[in-house]
Amino acid sequence: MLGLTHNARDSHDHDAPETYVFDRRRAGRAPASGAMQAVLANGRQMPWVLRLGLVNASHGGLCVTTDAPIEPGSRLSLRVDPVHGNWTTGTVVRCEPLEDGYRVGIAYEQRRAA
C-alpha cells in the first residue's frame, strides 16, 4: 500500500493547485542518531569495514550517511553496537551524494521460513 501525504495550500488561495507527495516506503521511519559499523564484502576484494552515521530507521531498513559511495545492490553486514551487537544483513537500495558525503538507503534482507 502506498503512503499518501496531502500538502494543502491555504484554503484562501484557490488559484494554487494542491500537490500530493507519494512515499513508497511501507514502514514508518523513526529518527536515529549515532554511529554503526558495517562490512562490505563483494567477493572480489578484501572486506571493507565502514563507519556509518544513523539518520533514521524502521523495521524494514535504515538511512545512513557515509564518507564514500556504496553501489546500490551491495550487501552489507551491519551492527549498531560494535562490541555486543548482533549482526544483520542489508542491501543498499540507493546512494545519493551530499555536500560532505553520501546518504545511503539500506533494506534489511528478509529471512525465508524453512
N, C-alpha and C positions, 0 to 999 in steps of 0.2 A: 504494500500500500504506500502511495506517495504522501509525504507530508506536505501540507499546503499552508502557506502563510499569506495573509492578506494585508497589504500595506495600503491602507486607505488614506487619501488626502483629506484635508479639512473639508467638512461637509458643505462649507460655503463656497468652495472652489469647484463649481460644477463643470467648468470647461476642461479641467485637467483629467486625463484618463487615469483610472485606477490600475495599479500594477500588481501582479502576483509573482511571488518568488517560490519556485519549486525546489524542494530538497529531497533528493532520492535516498538519503540515509534512512534506514529502518529503525535505528536505535537513537535515543536521545543522547546528547553529549553533556558531560559534566566538565567544568573547568578543572584542570590539573596543573600542578607545578612540581618542580624538582627535576632531578636527573635520573636517567636509567641507562642500563647497559644493553648493548645488542651485539650479536656476532653475525656477520655476513659471510657465508661460505658458498661460493658458486661452483666449486669443484675444479676450477681451472687455476686458482691461485691460493695462496695461503689465506686462512680465515682472517677476516678484518674485524677488529674489535672497535665498536663505535660508542661514543657517549652521546646520548640523545636528551634533549630538553622536552619535558612534557608540556603540551598545550591543552589538550582535552582528551577525554576517554569515554568509552561506552562499553557495554558488554560485547560489542562486535569489533572493536578496534580502537586505535589511538591516532592522535595527531601529534607529531613531534617536530622539533627543529634539530638541525644538524649543520655542521660546517661544510660537508661535502655532499654532492648529489648522490642519490641512490636510485638506480634504474628501476622503473615500475616492473613488476613481475619478480623482483628479487625476493628470496625467502630469508627471513631473519629469525634468529633465536633471541628472545627478549626476556629481561627480568628487571624489575624495578629496584629491588634490594640486591646489590651486588654481592652481599655476603650470605644472606639467609633466604633470598627469594627463590621461588620456583621458576623454572624456565618454561616459556610458552613459545609457540611458533606463529609467525605472521607473514603476510605477503604485502609488499609495497604496491599500493594501488595508484598513487600519484606522488609527484615530486615537483614542487613549484619553487622558483627562485625568490628569495627575499633580498633586502638590501645587504644583509650581513650573514647570509647562509641560505638554507633551504627549509621549506615546510614539507613534511612527508606524511602522507596518509597510509596507515598500516591496517589491514584487515586481519583479524585473528583467523587462523585456519580452523575449520570445523572438523571435529573428530567424528569419524564414522562409527556407528554401532557395529559390533562384531556379529 
